[in-house]
Amino acid sequence: MVITDEIRDACAWVAGRATKVRIAEPGISRYAASLMLGQAPAPAPNRAATAPLAQADREATAAFWLTLDAINFGSGWFPTLRKREQPTGYRTIAAGIRQRFDQQGPWQAAELAEISSEELSTVLEQDPAHELLGLFAASLRDLGAHLLADYDGSFTAVVDEADGAAVALVEQLAGWDAFADVSVYDGRRVAFLKRAQIAAADLSRAGVEQFSDIAELTLFADNLVPHVLRIDGVLEFDPDLVARINRGELLIHDSPEEVEMRACAVHAVELIVAALAGSRYAPTAAQIDETLWNRGQGTDYKSVPRPRSRNTAY
């Protein structure tokens, strides 16, 4: 079984047993249709403002996205970051990485393999003692070590090894600490691989590789899309869980409720994709993810506390 099918099967299994989060399935078809009103789904992901300059070559572009996606986590810490002029934690980090690439070019693999929190603190304009900076540095060191050991320091060699298949790239990255994202629920392995999947989508969107199977990717399971789906009535959270979120209580990573939140969001998006399969647009899960992620930037969603957990998955 390919990894994305494993993700779908495990998330459907969790959704069928969940006690703290459930999918309001009767409303899926109506909700799915509402997402597509008046426009085609956005390409996935659509974050051009964070991309390196247009004249960057394929190696530099691959380096940018693999570097950024190796540290595309930390949402539980984002409220504690200095935001620069950027409105979100992700965009604050992405802007710092882009500025580094624009001004000095990519880090080479050997540089990543030895990168420190102190160096990152200068690039990202954050406190070097911040816990998240240490986690970022560890992830980038793992990225650099894999590049040196297996790919002669080349970022495009990582992509080329997948031979045009996004799922193959996800399976490659799944074994790296820099992209690890597997939970256990009721004794069963539940892989999410949010950042490995989003790396494949980012590289495809940026033109590094036109993967033939991009539609096989699932939702990039984080904390924002489940929040949007809850506010929109697609996911229903247990009242006690809602109260904890409203109090700002951090969810424990790999706890049953945190796994249920992510798994139910993945399965809900699969149901949305199925409901739209015969429509004019027939969006992929990644395109639905982008639509919902962008929706989550709106005031109606930002005004309600979202679930947060401190981990390296998202």
N, C-alpha and C positions, 0 to 999 in steps of 0.2 A: 504494500500500500504506500503510495506517495505521501509525503509529509502533509500536504495541504488537505488531502482526504482524511488523514488521521486527525488533523485539527478539527475538521467538520464533524467527523463521527464522535470524537470525544466531547465536543461542545454540545452537540445534540443530546448525548447521553447525560451530561451534567444538567442541561435544561430540563430533561425529563424527570430529574430527581431533586431539583433545587427546592429549598424550603424558604429561603430568604429573598429570592428574586424570581419572578415568573414573567413569562411573555404573555401579553394580552392578545392571543392569536386571532380572535374573531375580528379585530380591527386592522389586521395586517394589510389586507388588500386595499382598503380605503386609504390607509396611511401611505402605502407604496405609491398609489396613484397621485396623491397630493404632492409627493416629492418631485414628480416629473412635470407638474403643471407649468406650461409656458416655456420650458427650456429643456435642452438636453443636459444630462449630467456632466459635471466638470470632469476633465481628464484627471487621472489620479497619479500622484498628488499634484496639486496646482500651487506650488510655492515658489514661483519664479523670483520673487523678491529676495530669496535667500541664495539663489544660484550664483556661481562665479561668473565673471565677465564673459560675454558671448564669444570672445575670441579664444577662450581657453581650449586647449587641445583635448583629445579623448582621455589621455592619461590624467591630466589635471582635473577634468570633470569627474572621472571615476574616483580620483583621490578625494575630491570635495565631498561627494555623497557618501562614500564609505567612511570617511572620517567623521562627518556630521552624524550619520546614522549610528555609528559606534557609541556616540554619547547622546543619542536621542532618547533620554530618559530623565527622571528626576522631578516629575510633576508634583510629587509630594513635598519637595523642597522649594518649588518655584516661588511661593509667597515670601520666602526669606531672601531671595536674590535682589540685587540692585538691577532695576529694569532698564537703565539707560533711557533712550527715547522709545524703546519698544514696549508694546502693551502687554506682551505675554512672556513667560519664561522661555518657551521654545524659541521665539523670535529673538529674544535677547542673546541666547546662546548662538543661534544661527548667524546673527549679525556679527558677532565677534569672530566666528570661524570664517565668514565671508571676508571680513576686513583683513584678517591674517592672509588669506589666499590672494586677495587683490593686491596687497602691499608687498608680500614676501614670497608668494607662491606656496605650493603645498609643502607640508612636512614630508620629508623622505622617510622611508620605512625605518631606517636606523635611528632617526630622530624620534619617531613615535615610540620606538621600543624603549627609549630612555626618558620620555617626557615626564616632567614633574608637575605637581600641583602649583608650584610657584610660577612656572612658565605659563601654565594655563590661566592662572589668576591675572596675569598681565594681559593676555589675549582677550579674556572674557570680562575684564574689569570687575573681578570679584575678590573676596577675601580668600587668600591662599589657605587659611585654616578651615574654610567651610567644608563640611563633610562631603558635599557633592563634588567638589573639586578633586578630592582624593579618589572618588569612584570614577570620575571622568578619566583621570590620568591612568588608572589601572586598566580601564577598558581600551584606551588608546595604546597602551604598552602591549596589550594582548594582540591588538590589530597589527602593530608593527612587528611583533614576534612571528606571527603567522605569515606576513608578507615576506619576511626575510627567510624563514625556514622552508616555505613551500612555493613561493612565487618569484624568487629572485628580486624581491623588493618592488614588484610591479603591481599596481592596482588593476590595470586592465587585464592582467593575466588571471586575476581572480574571476573577473567577469567572463573571460573567454573560456575558462575551464567548464563553465556551465553549458557551453555549446548552444546558445540561443534559447535556453529553457529557464524561465524564472523559477520554477519549482526546484530545478537542479541547483540553482544558486542558493535558494533558501536552505536546501539540505546541506550544502557546503558550509554555510555560515552557522547553521544550527549547532555544530559541534564546537564552536569557538566560545570562550568565556565572554568575549566582547558582544556577542549576540544571543547569549543563552536566555531562554524564557520558557521554562517548563514547570508546571505545577503538578501537585498530586491531589486528587479529590476522591475521598472514599476508597482509597487504595489504588485508584487508576491514574496512570500518567495522562496529563492534559497539557499538550503543547499548545502554545499560542504563537510564539516566534514573531511578535509584533515588529521588532526592528529589523529582523532578517527579511521579512516580507516587504516592509516599506523601503528597504534598501533596493530590492529588485524593482519596485515600482518607481523609485526615484531615478535609478539608472536608466530605466526605459524611457521615462518622461524626458530626461536630459539628453536622450539620443545616443547614449553610450552603447546600448544594445537594444534592438527591437525584439524583445522576447515574443515567441510565438504563442505562449501559453499564459499571458498576463492575466487572463480571465480566471485562471485557476487559483489566484491568490484570494485569501479570505479578508474579512475585516481586520484592520490593524488594531487589535484589542488594547485599549487604554482605559482611562477613567473618564474622558470627556464624552465620547460617543454614548456610553451607557447613561451618562447624565442627561444628554439630549434626549435619548429614547425614553428615559423616565419622565422628563418634563412633558414630552409629547404624548405620554400615555401608552407607549408601546411596551415598556418594562414597568413592572409594579414591584416596588421594594417593600419589604416588611416594615411596618410602622416603627418598630424599635430601631431598625437599621437607618431609616430616614432621620430619626431623632439623633442618632449618633453622628450622622453626617452633618446635620444642622448645627450640632454643637462644635463642629470642627474636629471631632475625634478621628485620628488616623486609623484606617483599616490596616489590619495586619496582613502583610503579603503572604499569599498561599493559604489564608484562612478560608473556610468554606464560603463565607459570604463574598469575599473578594474574588474567588474563583468563579462563583456563580454569576457575579456581576459581569465579568468579562466573557464567560462562556455563553450566557444568555444573550449578550449583545451580538456575539458572533453568529449564533443560531438565528436570532431575529433578523439580522441582515441577510442571511441565507434565505429566509422565508420571504423577505422583501424582493430579493433578486428573482426568486421563483415566481412570485406574483406578477412581476414585470417581464417575464421571459418572452411573452408573446406580444409585447408592446412595441411601439415605434422605436424606442431607444434601447430597450433590453440592457440596462446597465450592469456592469460588473460589481462585485462586492467592494472592490477598491474605489470605484466611482461613487458608490453609495457612502462609503466611509468619508470621502472628500466632501460630499454634500453635507453630511451630518456634522463633520468637524468644523466646516465653515459656519454652519448654523449655530454651533456652540459659541462662536465669537460674539453673538448678539447679546444685547442688554438683557433680554428676557431670560437668558440662560446664565449669564454672568451674575445676575442679581440673586440667584439661588445657590446656596453652598453646594459644591460638587464633592463627590467622594474623592478622598486623597489617601495614598499609601506611599510610603518611602521604600523604593526598591529600584533595581536597575532594569526592570522589564519595560517600563513606560514612564 
